[in-house]
Amino acid sequence: MFYRQTCVALLRISCLIALLCNSLLTFADNWPQWRGQRFTGISPENNLATRWSATENVAWRVDLPGQAGATPVVWDDRIYLTTANGKELQLWCFSTAGEKLWQRNLGAGDFKVRSDEGNMASPSPCTDGQHVWAMVGTGRLACFDRDGNDVWNLDVGDRYGEIKIAFGMSSTPVLDEGRLYLQLIHGDRNPATQEAVVVCLDASTGNEIWKQPRLSDAREECEHSYASPTLYRDAKHVFLITHGADYVVAHALDDGQELWRSGGLNPPGNYNETLRLVASPGVGDNLIVVPSAKGGPVYGIRPGGRGDISESKEFIAWRYPDKTPDVPSPLIHDGLVYLCRENGNLLCLNADTGEEYYHEKTVRDRHRASPVYADGKVYLTSRSGVVTVVRAGKEFEILAQNDLGEDISSSPVIADGTIYLRTFASLFAIRPGDSAAASAPK
């Protein structure tokens, strides 16, 4: 009991320290969540590798025990990732030298969905450097300290209603200022069972801070969302964004109240009852880019709205009529929006107007990972393990196409001069000038 109380007290302190670090921009080289430091998929790193293979420019490679789509997270000298290991779901910790430090069970019950598309190790962990939070598709959510000691755990389904979603819960929690935010759009929105809610938890204890219903008139498969929430923050605005059940919705951080919503993603006049949302919104300077599904529209939305802004000329900056990404999330950088389609085609749009600069082919293969930006380049990852490196800018130029020869559905991670690529079989550390023919210590 004393140990648990001490852990909770230390966790509260660490969350305050993390908040201070956040405000001072002192963790520039870390990748603490699925979409990085600011939920943008952008890294400030330079001098990264452009070309590699399974051995060229590989600092190290370690074997992993099973399939997962979860993206690793990195803080200082620690890497955390969730994985399947037989039927078990686990959190593994490595050093940035490739040494395995520990593993912890997150429960049993892994299974594959849609053949080889995914499994219950799809949500990504998050960390503040002192602690790590991990959720898996069965609904188990747990907090550990950096050395793997248990702090708290809970079953999301037990607390907020049975998880009823066709292909498994894949939504990744958001960590911000000592709070965890979850969007749970995974059932029939029955208030009696508390389904379709947005919740905020105290990251130090797992205790609920607030819970808000996520209202929608969606029906059938559209009631399910595989997208993850994200956070928008600028000098004037800060809010949580949830995406699913035909709407994108902004919520106040203090109590979860709805600030604004936008529809139009699944028009009622031509309603598609199987149009579940998978790709998460992207955030950038004064812009939220909202994908839909199955070749539908993409919206550019300005912050600051109130109420239903679906038809607002002030806050709907633009609407691109079709070619939405189905799974990869949008990337916004330097006045440009990059959209990676499921088939590997890359679109580049003007962030202010939605004007198309180009629509070009990269690798004709499924793309499940989200694009990331660093070092003047955009990195796109195909399901078969080919990473296409495209020069950032209005003109399309492929700089390299690098084949690891292993299936990938998680997104690249960039930290401290290294590109980390998590395949179904391995974790690779890619750095210029390195070469490793063998695995690092296990």
ABEGO torsion letter per residue (X at the ends): XAAAAAAAAAAAAAAAAAAAAAAAGABAABBABAAEAAGAGBBABBGBBABBBAABGBABBBBBABBBABBBBBBEABBBBBBBBEABBBBBBBBAAGBBABBBBAEBGBBBBGEAABBABABBBBBAGABBBBBBAAGBBBBBBAAGBBABBBBAAAAAEBBBBAAEBABBBBBBGGBBBBBBBABAGBAAAGBGBBBBBBAAAGBBABBBBBBBABBEAAABBABBBBBBBBAABBBBBBBEGGBBBBBBAAAGBBABBBBGABBAABBBAABBBABBBBBBBGBBBBBBBGGBBBBBBBBGBBEBAAABAAABABBBABGBBAABBBBBBGGBBBBBBAAGBBBBBBAAAGBBABBBBBBBBBBABBBBBBGGBBBBBBAAGBBBBBBBEABBBBABBBBAGBBBABBBBBBGGBBBBBBAABBBBBBBGBBBABBBBX
